[in-house]
Amino acid sequence: WEDIDETSKFKSRHSILRQIESHAESPSVVFITGLRRVGKTTLMKMLIHQFIKTKKYQPRHIFYISLDDYQILHHSISELVEEFRKIMRLKVDQFIVLFFDEVSYRKNYELELKNLIDSQNVKIFASSSSASFVRAGKPYLTGRNVVVEVLPLDFQEFCSFKNIKISKRDSHLQDEYFTDFMKTGGMPEYVLRGEQFYLQELVDDIIMKDIVVMHHVRDAQLLKDFFLLLMERAGKRVSINKLEIGRAHV
C-alpha cells in the first residue's frame, strides 16, 4: 500500500469518504456506485490508507482486486480470496477486509458475496459503475447491503481540485468561478486535465461497457446515435413518440 498518495486532491471528498467509512463496523456489504471514472477506486484506496493509518486493520489483512481484469475472469471470487489467504497464510476464521472493484462484471456476484459472508470472517466493500445492477440485484443480499452513491464533484470540491480559494472579501469572484464549474462539469480527471478527448473516451466507455455490455444492447451504433441526438437537444423538450417515428423512417 506504499503507492497510495496521501496528498491526493481526492482528500477534498472527505464527506463521501466519511459516509463510506461509517459503515465499516456493520456486517453489511458496502456497495460504492457511481459513474465510471467518478473516483470510486481512488476513494476505496484512500479508505484502505485510512484504515492502515489509524491501525484499524493490519495491511496484510486487506485485499483489493479489480474484477474486470481479463487475467482473472476464469476464477471465482471465492477462489481469489482463498488464494489471498494462502499467500498471506491466514486461516479462514481470521478477519480480513475485502475490496472488490467493478464487482458487477461477475454474473453471480451477489451469491458469491453472500457465501463469503456466511462462511468466513470478512468485511466487504465493493464498487460498481452500474448502479442499476446493484439496486436491482437478486435477493441474496437483501437487508445485508448498503449502497453509497459517489456523485461528480460539487462546486466546493471543484474549487478544491483547482486550488481556488475564495475569501469573504473576494466573494464577488464566486459567480465567475461557478460559471467555469458549470462549463467544465464535475468529472475529477477532466477538472484536473481539461483534455477534450478524455470526455470522448469516457462517453465511449460508459456507452460500451456500462450500457451495451451490461444490458445486452444489440445495436451499439444506434445507441450512440441516440445519445448524440439527446445531447443536441440538451435543455429542450424531447418527444419519445417523434423519436420512434424518426427511427422508423431511418
N, C-alpha and C positions, 0 to 999 in steps of 0.2 A: 504493500500500500504506500510505498515511498513516493510514487509519482502523483499522488493527489495534491493538487495545488491549493494551499491554504489561502492564497491571496486572490483566488478566483473571484471574478466580478459577480458570480452567482451568489456570493455571500449576501448580496443585497436582497436576495429572495428568502430572507430569514423567516418570514411569516409562513410561507408554504413548507419550509423545512421543519419548522416547529410543529406544524399541523401533522406532518408525516411522523415525526418523532414522538408525538403524543400517543401514538398507538403502539409504541414499542413494547409495552408491558402486557398488552392484551393478547389473547391466544388467536385472534383473528388474522387471516391473511390480509395484508395491506396491499391493495392494487393501486398503482400510480398510473393514471391515464392522462392523455393529452395529445395534442397534435405531434406529428413527427418533428423532431429537432427543436422541441419547445424547451428542452433542458431536463428531461426525466432522468437520463443516465447520469448526468452531472450531479443532480440532486441526490441520487442514490449513492454515488461515490462520496459526496460530501457528508451524507449521513453515516457512511462507514467510517469516515475520518473522525466524525463527531463521537461515534461510539468508542473508537480506539483512544481518542484524546482524553475522554472522560473516564477511560478504563472501565467502561460499562461491559464490554466484551473483549476477549482476547483476540488478537489479529488472526491467529491460526484457527479460530472457531468461526470465522466469517468467510463465506463462499459467495463470490459473484461470478455470474456467467451470462453471456448473451446467447439466447436460444435460437437466434436467427443465423448463427454461424453454420455454414454448409458442412463443415467438418464434423459436426456432432449431430446432424439431423437424424442419423440412424440409431442414436442412443436415446433411451427414455430418460426422463428427468430423474427417476429413481436410480438408474444406473450411474448417472453423472454424480449424484450425491453419494452413492456408495463408493465411487472411485475417489471422491474428495476425502471421505472418511478414511479410506485405505491409505492415501498419500500422507494424510496428517496423523494417521494412527489413532483415530478417535473411535471409541466404542459407540454403538447405536444409542445407548442411553445417555451419552454425553451431549450437552446442549450445544447447538450450532445455529447461526443466523444465516439464512439463505436469501440471496438477491438474484432473482431471475428477470433478466432484461428481455423485453419482447416475448412474453410468455404465451401470448395468443397465437404465435406461429405453430404451437403444438396443438394438434386436434383434440386430444383428451386431457388438456392441462388441468381442468377442474378436478377430474377424478384422480389424477396423479398427485396433485397438491393435497387433496383430502387424504389419500393413502399415507402421504408423508406425515401429515399432522396426527393421524391415528396411530401410526406405528413407530414414530421417532420423536425425540425431544428437540423440536425445531421451532424457530420463528421465521416466518416467510414474508418477504417483500417482493412484489412482482410488478413489472411495468408493462404497459401495452399502448400502442398507438391507435388501437381500435377500441374506443370506449364502449361502442355499441355491443361488441362481442362480450366484453366483461359484464355489462349490465344485463344482457340477455342470455347469460350463460346458463348451463344446466344446473339443476338444483343441488348438486353435490355439496356446494359451499354456502347454501342458504343459511343466513344467520351466523356465518363464520367468516365473513369477509367485510372489509371496509374499503370504500373507493374514495381516493383523493384525486381530484382533477387538477392538473397543472395547466394554467392558462398562460397565454403570451404575457409579456411584460406590461405592467400598468405604467402610468406616467411617471410616478416616483421611481420605479425600478429603471425605466428608460433613462431618466436623468442620472441615476447612479452609474449605469453602464457607460454613459457618455461623459462621465466625470463633470456633470453640470451641477453646480451648487448655486441656488438662488436665495440670496439673503432677503430679509424683510424689506430692506431699503431698495433692493433691486426687483421687487415684485412686479414692476411694470414689464419685465422681460418674460414673465411666465407665459403670456399669450403666444409670443413668438416661438418659444420652445415647444409649447403644446401643439402648435401648427406643424412643427417639424415631426413631432411624435405621430400625429395623425397621418402624415405623408409617408413616414417610414414604417410604421406598424410596430409590433412588439415581439417579433421573432428574434431571440437573443443574438444568434450569429450574424444575422443581417444587420442588426443595430450596430454591431462591432465592425463588420467588414464593409457593408454598404455596396456589395457587388451584385449587379442585376442578375447575372447568370445563376447565383446562388438561389434566388427565388424561383427561377425556372426549374432548376434541379429539384427543389423542394416540392413544387407543384406536381412534377412528373412522378416523384416518389410517392406522394400521397395518393395520386390517382391510380398508379400501377400497383403499389404494394399494399395500400390500406383499403382500397375500394375494389379494384379489379380482382385481385387475388383472393381477398377475404370474402367477397360477396359473389365470386364466380361470374363476373360480368363477361359476356361472350364477345361484345363489340367494344373494345377499348378505345378505338378511334372515335366512335360515336359519342362515348362518354367525354372524351377530350373536347370534341366539338361543342357538346352541350355546356361544358364548363366555360369555354371561351364565349359562348353566346350569353351566358348569365353574367360574365364579367363585363361584357359590352353594355349590358343593361343595368349595371350597378346603380342603385338609387332610384330605379324606375319600376313601375308595375310590370309584372310578368304574368301572362295568361298561359296556364298549363294547356288549355284547350287549343290555343293558337299554336303552341309549340308542337302539339301532337299532329295538328293539321299540316304544319310545315314539314314535319318528319315524313308524313305520308306522301308528300309531293316529291321528296328527295329521291 
